[in-house]
Amino acid sequence: MPVFISYRHSDRPLAIAINTRLKQANIKTYLDVLDPESQTTDDITGVITRNITECTHLLAVVSERTAHSWWVPFEIGEATISNRRICSFKTGPAELPLYLDKWPKLSTDKDMEFFIDAYREEVATKRSMTLGSINESLYGTYKRNAELFHDQLKHRIRRGF
């Protein structure tokens, strides 16, 4: 159940800190380290799509600099199509785009702990699994479980405990 960490390269220090925190919690991660300038768009798109498919969660580091990136919104879109668990981690004072309201928005260390707790609960209850070639009813269950993950984590962040 790896977590795909999406970020603009100018936000790399925070992405690395998040990656380190998740690894300390024994959570597997995929930290996107592609250099877009040295690869073709087709190469990058294929790598991103494959790695998101192999992950169960996407955590997008979002800042005012993210507005200048096409890749972070693309990765969020890929995760949405695949019914992955999606969260954003807001850095700085910039307002997040409204389309991110659909998913939990993290912004503090405490929120990150809530994410880790929610992730562990999914592991314990086996609600989150990787999708291979599955039938339609199992796909529907996976989608409902993703929505449950999002709703429960958003509620906990709003409560603050």
Summary of the structure (lengths in Angstrom):
residues: 161
radius of gyration: 15.0
end to end distance: 24.6
largest distance: 44.4
contacts: 460
relative contact order: 0.15
helix: 58%
strand: 13%
